[in-house]
Amino acid sequence: MTIEIRRPELEALIHEWMKSGAFQDVEDALIQALKSSPLPGKEINGRGDERNPAMGTELVAAMQASPFKEICLKLGSERAPVRDVVF
């Protein structure tokens, strides 16, 4: 199979990711992109409703497969600012 990339911005993005060490080659980038996207029309959560969010296990798997493992996703312990509302 031969794949032709026609958009220069896509080619630049792939090269940028490869320079960062996230991907070794173009095939590695394609594999990661395709694995992280559901097939069109494929059922999510066994219900076929694409509006439903992915299950927690699917989210964890996607996060573990991410090339950005250094990103910390801890929730803050501070409360959000709240103001009184008068009706």
N, CA, C and O of each residue as an XYZ file, in Angstrom:
348
protein
N       0.850     -1.176      0.000
C       0.000      0.000      0.000
C       0.893      1.236      0.000
O       1.894      1.293      0.714
N       0.525      2.198     -0.791
C       1.229      3.476     -0.825
C       0.269      4.554     -0.346
O      -0.868      4.640     -0.810
N       0.738      5.371      0.582
C      -0.080      6.465      1.099
C       0.605      7.768      0.733
O       1.793      7.951      0.998
N      -0.150      8.673      0.123
C       0.393      9.961     -0.283
C      -0.165     11.047      0.638
O      -1.379     11.180      0.791
N       0.719     11.807      1.237
C       0.301     12.926      2.088
C       0.363     14.177      1.227
O       1.425     14.555      0.732
N      -0.791     14.814      1.054
C      -0.879     15.970      0.170
C      -0.878     17.297      0.915
O      -0.593     18.342      0.330
N      -1.193     17.256      2.187
C      -1.249     18.506      2.963
C       0.093     18.740      3.657
O       0.499     17.933      4.492
N       0.782     19.826      3.327
C       2.097     20.094      3.915
C       2.046     20.245      5.435
O       3.004     19.900      6.127
N       0.926     20.761      5.957
C       0.826     20.917      7.409
C       0.769     19.561      8.112
O       1.264     19.425      9.231
N       0.175     18.565      7.471
C       0.140     17.223      8.042
C       1.527     16.607      8.026
O       1.950     15.988      9.003
N       2.233     16.775      6.922
C       3.596     16.257      6.833
C       4.488     16.917      7.885
O       5.287     16.241      8.534
N       4.356     18.232      8.054
C       5.153     18.947      9.058
C       4.819     18.457     10.462
O       5.711     18.311     11.298
N       3.545     18.203     10.722
C       3.132     17.715     12.038
C       3.725     16.336     12.325
O       4.205     16.080     13.429
N       3.689     15.458     11.338
C       4.263     14.124     11.523
C       5.765     14.220     11.773
O       6.292     13.539     12.653
N       6.456     15.063     11.006
C       7.892     15.241     11.215
C       8.192     15.800     12.608
O       9.150     15.385     13.259
N       7.363     16.742     13.054
C       7.541     17.337     14.383
C       7.415     16.275     15.469
O       8.216     16.241     16.403
N       6.409     15.408     15.348
C       6.207     14.339     16.329
C       7.363     13.347     16.294
O       7.794     12.856     17.337
N       7.861     13.054     15.104
C       8.970     12.120     14.988
C      10.242     12.717     15.601
O      11.008     12.004     16.250
N      10.470     14.022     15.398
C      11.641     14.678     15.995
C      11.570     14.660     17.513
O      12.599     14.573     18.182
N      10.360     14.741     18.064
C      10.202     14.752     19.524
C      10.444     13.372     20.132
O      10.601     13.239     21.346
N      10.474     12.346     19.276
C      10.686     10.992     19.767
C       9.401     10.250     20.064
O       9.435      9.100     20.501
N       8.264     10.894     19.833
C       6.981     10.252     20.106
C       6.741      9.085     19.149
O       6.142      8.078     19.527
N       7.209      9.226     17.908
C       7.048      8.178     16.910
C       8.382      7.940     16.232
O       9.156      8.871     16.009
N       8.644      6.673     15.904
C       9.893      6.342     15.228
C       9.803      6.587     13.724
O      10.790      6.957     13.088
N       8.620      6.379     13.166
C       8.434      6.562     11.733
C       6.966      6.880     11.445
O       6.140      6.929     12.357
N       6.658      7.093     10.178
C       5.297      7.456      9.773
C       4.316      6.336     10.100
O       3.192      6.605     10.524
N       4.724      5.094      9.910
C       3.839      3.969     10.217
C       3.469      3.960     11.692
O       2.323      3.673     12.040
N       4.420      4.268     12.558
C       4.157      4.328     14.001
C       3.113      5.397     14.310
O       2.229      5.180     15.138
N       3.213      6.553     13.647
C       2.238      7.633     13.835
C       0.850      7.204     13.357
O      -0.151      7.486     14.016
N       0.791      6.526     12.220
C      -0.496      6.059     11.700
C      -1.133      5.022     12.611
O      -2.338      5.061     12.860
N      -0.326      4.099     13.104
C      -0.851      3.073     14.006
C      -1.458      3.719     15.237
O      -2.572      3.378     15.632
N      -0.732      4.654     15.852
C      -1.231      5.313     17.056
C      -2.507      6.088     16.775
O      -3.451      6.040     17.564
N      -2.542      6.802     15.657
C      -3.729      7.594     15.317
C      -4.939      6.696     15.089
O      -6.036      6.998     15.560
N      -4.747      5.603     14.374
C      -5.872      4.721     14.067
C      -6.337      3.940     15.291
O      -7.532      3.693     15.449
N      -5.413      3.554     16.148
C      -5.800      2.823     17.360
C      -6.557      3.715     18.342
O      -7.383      3.230     19.116
N      -6.277      5.012     18.309
C      -6.922      5.907     19.271
C      -8.270      6.432     18.780
O      -8.946      7.157     19.509
N      -8.667      6.082     17.568
C      -9.943      6.529     17.017
C     -10.860      5.331     16.796
O     -10.428      4.315     16.252
N     -12.144      5.441     17.218
C     -13.076      4.335     16.958
C     -13.421      4.261     15.477
O     -13.377      5.268     14.769
N     -13.759      3.087     15.023
C     -14.212      2.925     13.645
C     -15.559      3.624     13.478
O     -16.373      3.602     14.401
N     -15.810      4.235     12.341
C     -17.115      4.883     12.131
C     -18.246      3.864     12.263
O     -18.183      2.771     11.700
N     -19.275      4.239     13.012
C     -20.431      3.382     13.195
C     -20.227      2.258     14.182
O     -21.143      1.469     14.411
N     -19.044      2.162     14.776
C     -18.797      1.085     15.730
C     -19.486      1.433     17.043
O     -19.517      2.591     17.459
N     -20.031      0.417     17.679
C     -20.742      0.621     18.934
C     -19.792      1.068     20.032
O     -18.661      0.592     20.132
N     -20.271      1.986     20.845
C     -19.545      2.432     22.031
C     -20.341      1.970     23.238
O     -21.551      2.188     23.300
N     -19.698      1.350     24.175
C     -20.331      0.824     25.386
C     -21.396     -0.212     25.059
O     -22.301     -0.437     25.863
N     -21.306     -0.845     23.896
C     -22.234     -1.901     23.539
C     -23.627     -1.430     23.194
O     -24.517     -2.263     23.025
N     -23.859     -0.124     23.080
C     -25.209      0.389     22.836
C     -25.393      1.001     21.459
O     -26.522      1.254     21.039
N     -24.292      1.242     20.749
C     -24.409      1.849     19.428
C     -24.705      3.333     19.473
O     -24.935      3.940     18.427
N     -24.706      3.940     20.655
C     -24.982      5.365     20.797
C     -23.647      6.092     20.901
O     -22.989      6.021     21.939
N     -23.236      6.793     19.842
C     -21.923      7.434     19.832
C     -21.861      8.649     20.752
O     -20.781      9.200     20.965
N     -22.988      9.074     21.298
C     -22.959     10.210     22.218
C     -22.511      9.794     23.604
O     -22.124     10.646     24.403
N     -22.554      8.501     23.911
C     -22.131      8.025     25.226
C     -20.625      8.106     25.350
O     -19.910      7.714     24.428
N     -20.122      8.609     26.478
C     -18.668      8.649     26.658
C     -18.098      7.250     26.797
O     -18.800      6.315     27.182
N     -16.822      7.116     26.480
C     -16.154      5.820     26.597
C     -16.094      5.398     28.059
O     -16.090      6.231     28.965
N     -16.048      4.102     28.264
C     -15.961      3.567     29.621
C     -14.623      3.956     30.237
O     -13.678      4.283     29.518
N     -14.540      3.923     31.548
C     -13.311      4.273     32.248
C     -12.128      3.440     31.815
O     -11.021      3.962     31.687
N     -12.339      2.143     31.584
C     -11.226      1.287     31.167
C     -10.693      1.704     29.801
O      -9.487      1.639     29.560
N     -11.588      2.133     28.899
C     -11.153      2.598     27.589
C     -10.389      3.912     27.711
O      -9.415      4.133     26.992
N     -10.823      4.780     28.612
C     -10.137      6.042     28.835
C      -8.744      5.803     29.395
O      -7.780      6.417     28.940
N      -8.629      4.910     30.382
C      -7.321      4.599     30.966
C      -6.399      4.021     29.898
O      -5.229      4.397     29.826
N      -6.906      3.115     29.070
C      -6.092      2.520     28.011
C      -5.604      3.581     27.031
O      -4.452      3.547     26.598
N      -6.475      4.519     26.683
C      -6.084      5.588     25.766
C      -5.030      6.489     26.393
O      -4.091      6.914     25.719
N      -5.181      6.781     27.679
C      -4.198      7.622     28.364
C      -2.851      6.910     28.467
O      -1.806      7.546     28.329
N      -2.863      5.606     28.706
C      -1.623      4.849     28.812
C      -0.927      4.749     27.461
O       0.299      4.654     27.407
N      -1.687      4.771     26.373
C      -1.105      4.688     25.038
C      -0.601      6.043     24.546
O       0.076      6.114     23.520
N      -0.920      7.107     25.261
C      -0.538      8.452     24.847
C       0.977      8.632     24.865
O       1.648      8.155     25.780
N       1.523      9.322     23.852
C       2.953      9.622     23.873
C       3.302     10.724     24.877
O       4.481     11.005     25.092
N       2.300     11.347     25.492
C       2.516     12.439     26.436
C       2.357     11.948     27.869
O       1.489     12.431     28.596
N       3.176     11.003     28.277
C       3.066     10.405     29.608
C       3.476     11.378     30.721
O       3.139     11.161     31.885
N       4.196     12.444     30.371
C       4.642     13.385     31.391
C       3.533     14.332     31.857
O       3.719     15.052     32.838
N       2.408     14.346     31.188
C       1.300     15.217     31.567
C       0.618     14.645     32.805
O       0.264     13.466     32.846
N       0.439     15.499     33.814
C      -0.202     15.080     35.060
C      -1.662     15.535     35.035
O      -1.950     16.709     34.806
N      -2.572     14.602     35.270
C      -3.999     14.917     35.230
C      -4.638     14.810     36.605
O      -5.727     14.251     36.738
N      -3.975     15.339     37.630
C      -4.530     15.298     38.986
C      -5.561     16.408     39.157
O      -5.388     17.521     38.661
N      -6.626     16.083     39.861
C      -7.635     17.084     40.160
C      -7.160     17.949     41.314
O      -6.556     17.445     42.261
N      -7.425     19.229     41.244
C      -7.049     20.126     42.318
C      -7.984     19.971     43.504
O      -9.129     19.547     43.350
N      -7.496     20.313     44.679
C      -8.320     20.196     45.874
C      -9.043     21.512     46.198
O      -9.850     21.577     47.126
N      -8.740     22.556     45.418
C      -9.377     23.841     45.661
C     -10.790     23.843     45.102
O     -11.070     23.239     44.067
N     -11.665     24.530     45.806
C     -13.034     24.669     45.310
C     -13.079     25.768     44.272
O     -12.337     26.747     44.352
N     -13.936     25.605     43.316
C     -14.127     26.616     42.285
C     -14.817     27.828     42.933
O     -15.640     27.662     43.834
N     -14.485     29.040     42.479
C     -15.153     30.205     43.042
C     -16.641     30.190     42.733
O     -17.051     29.907     41.607
N     -17.438     30.497     43.737
C     -18.896     30.479     43.604
C     -19.436     31.814     44.075
O     -18.952     32.370     45.061
N     -20.420     32.323     43.387
C     -21.038     33.574     43.842
C     -22.509     33.334     44.068
O     -23.097     32.432     43.472
N     -23.108     34.136     44.927
C     -24.525     34.015     45.199
C     -25.335     34.461     44.004
O     -24.957     35.399     43.302
N     -26.444     33.795     43.776
C     -27.346     34.143     42.682
C     -28.693     34.523     43.272
O     -29.248     33.799     44.099
N     -29.201     35.640     42.849
C     -30.485     36.099     43.335
C     -31.489     35.969     42.197
O     -31.252     36.442     41.086
N     -32.632     35.310     42.495
C     -33.667     35.122     41.493
C     -34.783     36.088     41.709
O     -35.757     36.084     40.956
